[in-house]
Amino acid sequence: MNTALTIIGLAMFIFIVVFTLKRTKEKKKAQQEEHEKIKAYGESINQETRDKK
């Protein structure tokens, strides 16, 4: 009985850790994509300003 509970507990713990890591990875990727969009927009604005002169 104790062995079964231990195995179930470990399985739940591993699931939670994997789920958290996956979610963190997705958030980081989304944040990186947003950063790239902002950087590209800023560069386009800078280029437009340079072209006006």
RANORUR-V463085 format. One record per backbone hydrogen bond with DSSP energy under -1.0 kcal/mol. CO is the residue of the C=O (numbers start at 1). NH is the residue of the N-H. If there is no record, write none. Layout:
BEGIN
co/nh
CO/NH
CO/NH
END
This chain:
BEGIN
co/nh
1/5
2/6
3/7
4/8
5/9
6/10
7/11
8/12
9/13
10/14
11/15
12/16
13/17
14/18
15/19
16/20
17/21
18/22
19/23
20/24
21/25
22/26
23/27
24/28
25/29
26/30
27/31
28/32
29/33
30/34
31/35
32/36
33/37
34/38
35/39
36/40
37/41
38/42
39/43
40/44
41/45
42/46
43/47
44/48
45/49
46/50
47/51
48/52
END
